[in-house]
Amino acid sequence: MPILLILLLALIIAQVGFWKTLGSILGAIAMIGLLVVLVVLALAVLGLIIARRTRPRT
């Protein structure tokens, strides 16, 4: 019986470690995604600024 409790405890600890690791990986992926969105938006704003400066004035 004690060996079952030890195995159950090890399984619970492993599950907690797995979910924390998975959360960390998903958080890192989300941060990379947000960085990509930020870069795309910055390039769009820069493109608009350049387009307004090069447009002929009428």
N, CA, C and O atoms as a Maestro MAE file, in Angstrom:
{
 s_m_m2io_version
 :::
 2.0.0
}

f_m_ct {
 s_m_title
 :::
 protein
 m_atom[232] {
  # First column is atom index #
  i_m_mmod_type
  r_m_x_coord
  r_m_y_coord
  r_m_z_coord
  i_m_residue_number
  s_m_chain_name
  s_m_pdb_residue_name
  s_m_pdb_atom_name
  i_m_atomic_number
  :::
  1 25 0.808 -1.208 0.000 1 A "MET " " N  " 7
  2 3 0.000 0.000 0.000 1 A "MET " " CA " 6
  3 2 0.850 1.272 0.000 1 A "MET " " C  " 6
  4 15 0.531 2.208 -0.733 1 A "MET " " O  " 8
  5 25 1.928 1.338 0.802 2 A "PRO " " N  " 7
  6 3 2.731 2.572 0.788 2 A "PRO " " CA " 6
  7 2 3.355 2.841 -0.579 2 A "PRO " " C  " 6
  8 15 3.532 4.000 -0.956 2 A "PRO " " O  " 8
  9 25 3.694 1.780 -1.334 3 A "ILE " " N  " 7
  10 3 4.294 2.009 -2.650 3 A "ILE " " CA " 6
  11 2 3.289 2.658 -3.586 3 A "ILE " " C  " 6
  12 15 3.676 3.453 -4.443 3 A "ILE " " O  " 8
  13 25 1.999 2.336 -3.444 4 A "LEU " " N  " 7
  14 3 0.964 2.970 -4.262 4 A "LEU " " CA " 6
  15 2 0.849 4.456 -3.941 4 A "LEU " " C  " 6
  16 15 0.664 5.274 -4.841 4 A "LEU " " O  " 8
  17 25 0.957 4.803 -2.676 5 A "LEU " " N  " 7
  18 3 0.895 6.214 -2.288 5 A "LEU " " CA " 6
  19 2 2.102 6.979 -2.846 5 A "LEU " " C  " 6
  20 15 1.972 8.116 -3.299 5 A "LEU " " O  " 8
  21 25 3.253 6.352 -2.808 6 A "ILE " " N  " 7
  22 3 4.454 7.006 -3.339 6 A "ILE " " CA " 6
  23 2 4.316 7.198 -4.849 6 A "ILE " " C  " 6
  24 15 4.646 8.263 -5.369 6 A "ILE " " O  " 8
  25 25 3.832 6.179 -5.553 7 A "LEU " " N  " 7
  26 3 3.630 6.298 -6.993 7 A "LEU " " CA " 6
  27 2 2.578 7.356 -7.323 7 A "LEU " " C  " 6
  28 15 2.746 8.123 -8.271 7 A "LEU " " O  " 8
  29 25 1.504 7.400 -6.550 8 A "LEU " " N  " 7
  30 3 0.461 8.403 -6.765 8 A "LEU " " CA " 6
  31 2 1.012 9.808 -6.531 8 A "LEU " " C  " 6
  32 15 0.718 10.728 -7.293 8 A "LEU " " O  " 8
  33 25 1.797 9.968 -5.492 9 A "LEU " " N  " 7
  34 3 2.408 11.257 -5.211 9 A "LEU " " CA " 6
  35 2 3.363 11.669 -6.340 9 A "LEU " " C  " 6
  36 15 3.379 12.830 -6.750 9 A "LEU " " O  " 8
  37 25 4.149 10.726 -6.833 10 A "ALA " " N  " 7
  38 3 5.064 11.024 -7.945 10 A "ALA " " CA " 6
  39 2 4.278 11.406 -9.198 10 A "ALA " " C  " 6
  40 15 4.686 12.303 -9.936 10 A "ALA " " O  " 8
  41 25 3.163 10.736 -9.439 11 A "LEU " " N  " 7
  42 3 2.331 11.055 -10.601 11 A "LEU " " CA " 6
  43 2 1.740 12.455 -10.479 11 A "LEU " " C  " 6
  44 15 1.707 13.198 -11.460 11 A "LEU " " O  " 8
  45 25 1.281 12.817 -9.305 12 A "ILE " " N  " 7
  46 3 0.708 14.152 -9.089 12 A "ILE " " CA " 6
  47 2 1.783 15.223 -9.281 12 A "ILE " " C  " 6
  48 15 1.530 16.253 -9.905 12 A "ILE " " O  " 8
  49 25 2.970 14.983 -8.750 13 A "ILE " " N  " 7
  50 3 4.060 15.949 -8.902 13 A "ILE " " CA " 6
  51 2 4.442 16.080 -10.376 13 A "ILE " " C  " 6
  52 15 4.705 17.187 -10.847 13 A "ILE " " O  " 8
  53 25 4.474 14.976 -11.099 14 A "ALA " " N  " 7
  54 3 4.810 15.014 -12.515 14 A "ALA " " CA " 6
  55 2 3.755 15.783 -13.301 14 A "ALA " " C  " 6
  56 15 4.095 16.526 -14.222 14 A "ALA " " O  " 8
  57 25 2.478 15.619 -12.953 15 A "GLN " " N  " 7
  58 3 1.410 16.332 -13.648 15 A "GLN " " CA " 6
  59 2 1.526 17.837 -13.420 15 A "GLN " " C  " 6
  60 15 1.369 18.621 -14.356 15 A "GLN " " O  " 8
  61 25 1.797 18.237 -12.199 16 A "VAL " " N  " 7
  62 3 1.951 19.667 -11.908 16 A "VAL " " CA " 6
  63 2 3.121 20.229 -12.700 16 A "VAL " " C  " 6
  64 15 3.019 21.322 -13.258 16 A "VAL " " O  " 8
  65 25 4.220 19.507 -12.756 17 A "GLY " " N  " 7
  66 3 5.369 19.953 -13.528 17 A "GLY " " CA " 6
  67 2 5.047 20.040 -15.009 17 A "GLY " " C  " 6
  68 15 5.479 20.969 -15.691 17 A "GLY " " O  " 8
  69 25 4.287 19.071 -15.505 18 A "PHE " " N  " 7
  70 3 3.906 19.082 -16.917 18 A "PHE " " CA " 6
  71 2 3.061 20.297 -17.239 18 A "PHE " " C  " 6
  72 15 3.316 20.974 -18.235 18 A "PHE " " O  " 8
  73 25 2.059 20.590 -16.419 19 A "TRP " " N  " 7
  74 3 1.162 21.711 -16.714 19 A "TRP " " CA " 6
  75 2 1.883 23.045 -16.583 19 A "TRP " " C  " 6
  76 15 1.608 23.975 -17.340 19 A "TRP " " O  " 8
  77 25 2.801 23.145 -15.631 20 A "LYS " " N  " 7
  78 3 3.580 24.391 -15.519 20 A "LYS " " CA " 6
  79 2 4.492 24.563 -16.731 20 A "LYS " " C  " 6
  80 15 4.648 25.669 -17.248 20 A "LYS " " O  " 8
  81 25 5.089 23.468 -17.175 21 A "THR " " N  " 7
  82 3 5.948 23.533 -18.347 21 A "THR " " CA " 6
  83 2 5.136 23.879 -19.583 21 A "THR " " C  " 6
  84 15 5.556 24.702 -20.396 21 A "THR " " O  " 8
  85 25 3.984 23.257 -19.726 22 A "LEU " " N  " 7
  86 3 3.122 23.545 -20.871 22 A "LEU " " CA " 6
  87 2 2.681 25.005 -20.848 22 A "LEU " " C  " 6
  88 15 2.653 25.664 -21.888 22 A "LEU " " O  " 8
  89 25 2.339 25.507 -19.674 23 A "GLY " " N  " 7
  90 3 1.959 26.911 -19.546 23 A "GLY " " CA " 6
  91 2 3.100 27.840 -19.928 23 A "GLY " " C  " 6
  92 15 2.881 28.872 -20.562 23 A "GLY " " O  " 8
  93 25 4.299 27.479 -19.549 24 A "SER " " N  " 7
  94 3 5.464 28.295 -19.905 24 A "SER " " CA " 6
  95 2 5.701 28.300 -21.407 24 A "SER " " C  " 6
  96 15 5.999 29.340 -21.995 24 A "SER " " O  " 8
  97 25 5.565 27.137 -22.020 25 A "ILE " " N  " 7
  98 3 5.770 27.053 -23.470 25 A "ILE " " CA " 6
  99 2 4.696 27.855 -24.197 25 A "ILE " " C  " 6
  100 15 5.006 28.601 -25.126 25 A "ILE " " O  " 8
  101 25 3.440 27.711 -23.788 26 A "LEU " " N  " 7
  102 3 2.359 28.462 -24.428 26 A "LEU " " CA " 6
  103 2 2.525 29.961 -24.216 26 A "LEU " " C  " 6
  104 15 2.223 30.752 -25.110 26 A "LEU " " O  " 8
  105 25 3.002 30.356 -23.039 27 A "GLY " " N  " 7
  106 3 3.257 31.768 -22.773 27 A "GLY " " CA " 6
  107 2 4.358 32.310 -23.668 27 A "GLY " " C  " 6
  108 15 4.262 33.437 -24.153 27 A "GLY " " O  " 8
  109 25 5.400 31.523 -23.892 28 A "ALA " " N  " 7
  110 3 6.484 31.954 -24.778 28 A "ALA " " CA " 6
  111 2 5.984 32.092 -26.215 28 A "ALA " " C  " 6
  112 15 6.343 33.040 -26.914 28 A "ALA " " O  " 8
  113 25 5.155 31.144 -26.652 29 A "ILE " " N  " 7
  114 3 4.592 31.229 -28.000 29 A "ILE " " CA " 6
  115 2 3.706 32.463 -28.129 29 A "ILE " " C  " 6
  116 15 3.736 33.147 -29.152 29 A "ILE " " O  " 8
  117 25 2.920 32.747 -27.101 30 A "ALA " " N  " 7
  118 3 2.060 33.938 -27.127 30 A "ALA " " CA " 6
  119 2 2.899 35.216 -27.187 30 A "ALA " " C  " 6
  120 15 2.536 36.156 -27.893 30 A "ALA " " O  " 8
  121 25 4.001 35.262 -26.463 31 A "MET " " N  " 7
  122 3 4.863 36.444 -26.490 31 A "MET " " CA " 6
  123 2 5.472 36.637 -27.873 31 A "MET " " C  " 6
  124 15 5.569 37.769 -28.349 31 A "MET " " O  " 8
  125 25 5.882 35.554 -28.526 32 A "ILE " " N  " 7
  126 3 6.419 35.659 -29.880 32 A "ILE " " CA " 6
  127 2 5.335 36.143 -30.833 32 A "ILE " " C  " 6
  128 15 5.596 36.968 -31.710 32 A "ILE " " O  " 8
  129 25 4.110 35.627 -30.661 33 A "GLY " " N  " 7
  130 3 2.994 36.080 -31.497 33 A "GLY " " CA " 6
  131 2 2.709 37.556 -31.317 33 A "GLY " " C  " 6
  132 15 2.472 38.269 -32.292 33 A "GLY " " O  " 8
  133 25 2.729 38.020 -30.076 34 A "LEU " " N  " 7
  134 3 2.502 39.441 -29.825 34 A "LEU " " CA " 6
  135 2 3.618 40.300 -30.414 34 A "LEU " " C  " 6
  136 15 3.364 41.398 -30.910 34 A "LEU " " O  " 8
  137 25 4.849 39.803 -30.360 35 A "LEU " " N  " 7
  138 3 5.962 40.533 -30.953 35 A "LEU " " CA " 6
  139 2 5.785 40.652 -32.468 35 A "LEU " " C  " 6
  140 15 6.046 41.707 -33.046 35 A "LEU " " O  " 8
  141 25 5.345 39.578 -33.101 36 A "VAL " " N  " 7
  142 3 5.114 39.609 -34.553 36 A "VAL " " CA " 6
  143 2 4.018 40.619 -34.888 36 A "VAL " " C  " 6
  144 15 4.158 41.394 -35.834 36 A "VAL " " O  " 8
  145 25 2.927 40.613 -34.118 37 A "VAL " " N  " 7
  146 3 1.843 41.569 -34.351 37 A "VAL " " CA " 6
  147 2 2.349 43.001 -34.177 37 A "VAL " " C  " 6
  148 15 2.010 43.879 -34.971 37 A "VAL " " O  " 8
  149 25 3.146 43.239 -33.155 38 A "LEU " " N  " 7
  150 3 3.690 44.566 -32.908 38 A "LEU " " CA " 6
  151 2 4.590 45.024 -34.056 38 A "LEU " " C  " 6
  152 15 4.520 46.182 -34.466 38 A "LEU " " O  " 8
  153 25 5.424 44.140 -34.575 39 A "VAL " " N  " 7
  154 3 6.304 44.490 -35.691 39 A "VAL " " CA " 6
  155 2 5.490 44.798 -36.941 39 A "VAL " " C  " 6
  156 15 5.790 45.753 -37.657 39 A "VAL " " O  " 8
  157 25 4.459 43.994 -37.209 40 A "VAL " " N  " 7
  158 3 3.608 44.237 -38.385 40 A "VAL " " CA " 6
  159 2 2.904 45.580 -38.253 40 A "VAL " " C  " 6
  160 15 2.842 46.335 -39.223 40 A "VAL " " O  " 8
  161 25 2.378 45.891 -37.086 41 A "LEU " " N  " 7
  162 3 1.710 47.178 -36.893 41 A "LEU " " CA " 6
  163 2 2.690 48.340 -37.028 41 A "LEU " " C  " 6
  164 15 2.352 49.372 -37.606 41 A "LEU " " O  " 8
  165 25 3.898 48.178 -36.499 42 A "ALA " " N  " 7
  166 3 4.902 49.237 -36.626 42 A "ALA " " CA " 6
  167 2 5.270 49.466 -38.092 42 A "ALA " " C  " 6
  168 15 5.428 50.609 -38.522 42 A "ALA " " O  " 8
  169 25 5.407 48.384 -38.858 43 A "LEU " " N  " 7
  170 3 5.712 48.528 -40.281 43 A "LEU " " CA " 6
  171 2 4.554 49.175 -41.029 43 A "LEU " " C  " 6
  172 15 4.782 49.951 -41.957 43 A "LEU " " O  " 8
  173 25 3.324 48.873 -40.647 44 A "ALA " " N  " 7
  174 3 2.168 49.491 -41.292 44 A "ALA " " CA " 6
  175 2 2.130 50.989 -41.014 44 A "ALA " " C  " 6
  176 15 1.875 51.782 -41.920 44 A "ALA " " O  " 8
  177 25 2.381 51.376 -39.782 45 A "VAL " " N  " 7
  178 3 2.395 52.803 -39.439 45 A "VAL " " CA " 6
  179 2 3.532 53.500 -40.179 45 A "VAL " " C  " 6
  180 15 3.350 54.600 -40.699 45 A "VAL " " O  " 8
  181 25 4.697 52.872 -40.228 46 A "LEU " " N  " 7
  182 3 5.822 53.457 -40.952 46 A "LEU " " CA " 6
  183 2 5.495 53.598 -42.436 46 A "LEU " " C  " 6
  184 15 5.842 54.604 -43.054 46 A "LEU " " O  " 8
  185 25 4.838 52.608 -43.004 47 A "GLY " " N  " 7
  186 3 4.432 52.688 -44.402 47 A "GLY " " CA " 6
  187 2 3.452 53.812 -44.652 47 A "GLY " " C  " 6
  188 15 3.551 54.500 -45.667 47 A "GLY " " O  " 8
  189 25 2.504 54.014 -43.747 48 A "LEU " " N  " 7
  190 3 1.560 55.123 -43.888 48 A "LEU " " CA " 6
  191 2 2.252 56.473 -43.798 48 A "LEU " " C  " 6
  192 15 1.927 57.393 -44.548 48 A "LEU " " O  " 8
  193 25 3.197 56.590 -42.889 49 A "ILE " " N  " 7
  194 3 3.928 57.853 -42.748 49 A "ILE " " CA " 6
  195 2 4.721 58.153 -44.021 49 A "ILE " " C  " 6
  196 15 4.721 59.280 -44.516 49 A "ILE " " O  " 8
  197 25 5.395 57.128 -44.540 50 A "ILE " " N  " 7
  198 3 6.179 57.329 -45.765 50 A "ILE " " CA " 6
  199 2 5.261 57.645 -46.939 50 A "ILE " " C  " 6
  200 15 5.590 58.497 -47.764 50 A "ILE " " O  " 8
  201 25 4.118 56.975 -47.027 51 A "ALA " " N  " 7
  202 3 3.184 57.232 -48.125 51 A "ALA " " CA " 6
  203 2 2.635 58.651 -48.065 51 A "ALA " " C  " 6
  204 15 2.459 59.280 -49.108 51 A "ALA " " O  " 8
  205 25 2.361 59.167 -46.879 52 A "ARG " " N  " 7
  206 3 1.845 60.534 -46.757 52 A "ARG " " CA " 6
  207 2 2.906 61.560 -47.114 52 A "ARG " " C  " 6
  208 15 2.586 62.609 -47.672 52 A "ARG " " O  " 8
  209 25 4.173 61.272 -46.799 53 A "ARG " " N  " 7
  210 3 5.242 62.225 -47.099 53 A "ARG " " CA " 6
  211 2 5.572 62.267 -48.580 53 A "ARG " " C  " 6
  212 15 5.968 63.311 -49.097 53 A "ARG " " O  " 8
  213 25 5.414 61.147 -49.268 54 A "THR " " N  " 7
  214 3 5.775 61.120 -50.689 54 A "THR " " CA " 6
  215 2 4.605 61.434 -51.606 54 A "THR " " C  " 6
  216 15 4.792 61.568 -52.816 54 A "THR " " O  " 8
  217 25 3.410 61.555 -51.061 55 A "ARG " " N  " 7
  218 3 2.242 61.873 -51.893 55 A "ARG " " CA " 6
  219 2 2.324 63.313 -52.359 55 A "ARG " " C  " 6
  220 15 2.636 64.204 -51.569 55 A "ARG " " O  " 8
  221 25 2.047 63.553 -53.638 56 A "PRO " " N  " 7
  222 3 2.099 64.952 -54.132 56 A "PRO " " CA " 6
  223 2 0.990 65.799 -53.509 56 A "PRO " " C  " 6
  224 15 -0.140 65.343 -53.335 56 A "PRO " " O  " 8
  225 25 1.335 67.013 -53.186 57 A "ARG " " N  " 7
  226 3 0.355 67.930 -52.566 57 A "ARG " " CA " 6
  227 2 -0.439 68.624 -53.650 57 A "ARG " " C  " 6
  228 15 0.123 69.101 -54.636 57 A "ARG " " O  " 8
  229 25 -1.760 68.681 -53.465 58 A "THR " " N  " 7
  230 3 -2.612 69.342 -54.463 58 A "THR " " CA " 6
  231 2 -3.412 70.462 -53.823 58 A "THR " " C  " 6
  232 15 -4.186 71.134 -54.504 58 A "THR " " O  " 8
  :::
 }
 m_bond[231] {
  # First column is bond index #
  i_m_from
  i_m_to
  i_m_order
  :::
  1 1 2 1
  2 2 3 1
  3 3 4 2
  4 3 5 1
  5 5 6 1
  6 6 7 1
  7 7 8 2
  8 7 9 1
  9 9 10 1
  10 10 11 1
  11 11 12 2
  12 11 13 1
  13 13 14 1
  14 14 15 1
  15 15 16 2
  16 15 17 1
  17 17 18 1
  18 18 19 1
  19 19 20 2
  20 19 21 1
  21 21 22 1
  22 22 23 1
  23 23 24 2
  24 23 25 1
  25 25 26 1
  26 26 27 1
  27 27 28 2
  28 27 29 1
  29 29 30 1
  30 30 31 1
  31 31 32 2
  32 31 33 1
  33 33 34 1
  34 34 35 1
  35 35 36 2
  36 35 37 1
  37 37 38 1
  38 38 39 1
  39 39 40 2
  40 39 41 1
  41 41 42 1
  42 42 43 1
  43 43 44 2
  44 43 45 1
  45 45 46 1
  46 46 47 1
  47 47 48 2
  48 47 49 1
  49 49 50 1
  50 50 51 1
  51 51 52 2
  52 51 53 1
  53 53 54 1
  54 54 55 1
  55 55 56 2
  56 55 57 1
  57 57 58 1
  58 58 59 1
  59 59 60 2
  60 59 61 1
  61 61 62 1
  62 62 63 1
  63 63 64 2
  64 63 65 1
  65 65 66 1
  66 66 67 1
  67 67 68 2
  68 67 69 1
  69 69 70 1
  70 70 71 1
  71 71 72 2
  72 71 73 1
  73 73 74 1
  74 74 75 1
  75 75 76 2
  76 75 77 1
  77 77 78 1
  78 78 79 1
  79 79 80 2
  80 79 81 1
  81 81 82 1
  82 82 83 1
  83 83 84 2
  84 83 85 1
  85 85 86 1
  86 86 87 1
  87 87 88 2
  88 87 89 1
  89 89 90 1
  90 90 91 1
  91 91 92 2
  92 91 93 1
  93 93 94 1
  94 94 95 1
  95 95 96 2
  96 95 97 1
  97 97 98 1
  98 98 99 1
  99 99 100 2
  100 99 101 1
  101 101 102 1
  102 102 103 1
  103 103 104 2
  104 103 105 1
  105 105 106 1
  106 106 107 1
  107 107 108 2
  108 107 109 1
  109 109 110 1
  110 110 111 1
  111 111 112 2
  112 111 113 1
  113 113 114 1
  114 114 115 1
  115 115 116 2
  116 115 117 1
  117 117 118 1
  118 118 119 1
  119 119 120 2
  120 119 121 1
  121 121 122 1
  122 122 123 1
  123 123 124 2
  124 123 125 1
  125 125 126 1
  126 126 127 1
  127 127 128 2
  128 127 129 1
  129 129 130 1
  130 130 131 1
  131 131 132 2
  132 131 133 1
  133 133 134 1
  134 134 135 1
  135 135 136 2
  136 135 137 1
  137 137 138 1
  138 138 139 1
  139 139 140 2
  140 139 141 1
  141 141 142 1
  142 142 143 1
  143 143 144 2
  144 143 145 1
  145 145 146 1
  146 146 147 1
  147 147 148 2
  148 147 149 1
  149 149 150 1
  150 150 151 1
  151 151 152 2
  152 151 153 1
  153 153 154 1
  154 154 155 1
  155 155 156 2
  156 155 157 1
  157 157 158 1
  158 158 159 1
  159 159 160 2
  160 159 161 1
  161 161 162 1
  162 162 163 1
  163 163 164 2
  164 163 165 1
  165 165 166 1
  166 166 167 1
  167 167 168 2
  168 167 169 1
  169 169 170 1
  170 170 171 1
  171 171 172 2
  172 171 173 1
  173 173 174 1
  174 174 175 1
  175 175 176 2
  176 175 177 1
  177 177 178 1
  178 178 179 1
  179 179 180 2
  180 179 181 1
  181 181 182 1
  182 182 183 1
  183 183 184 2
  184 183 185 1
  185 185 186 1
  186 186 187 1
  187 187 188 2
  188 187 189 1
  189 189 190 1
  190 190 191 1
  191 191 192 2
  192 191 193 1
  193 193 194 1
  194 194 195 1
  195 195 196 2
  196 195 197 1
  197 197 198 1
  198 198 199 1
  199 199 200 2
  200 199 201 1
  201 201 202 1
  202 202 203 1
  203 203 204 2
  204 203 205 1
  205 205 206 1
  206 206 207 1
  207 207 208 2
  208 207 209 1
  209 209 210 1
  210 210 211 1
  211 211 212 2
  212 211 213 1
  213 213 214 1
  214 214 215 1
  215 215 216 2
  216 215 217 1
  217 217 218 1
  218 218 219 1
  219 219 220 2
  220 219 221 1
  221 221 222 1
  222 222 223 1
  223 223 224 2
  224 223 225 1
  225 225 226 1
  226 226 227 1
  227 227 228 2
  228 227 229 1
  229 229 230 1
  230 230 231 1
  231 231 232 2
  :::
 }
}
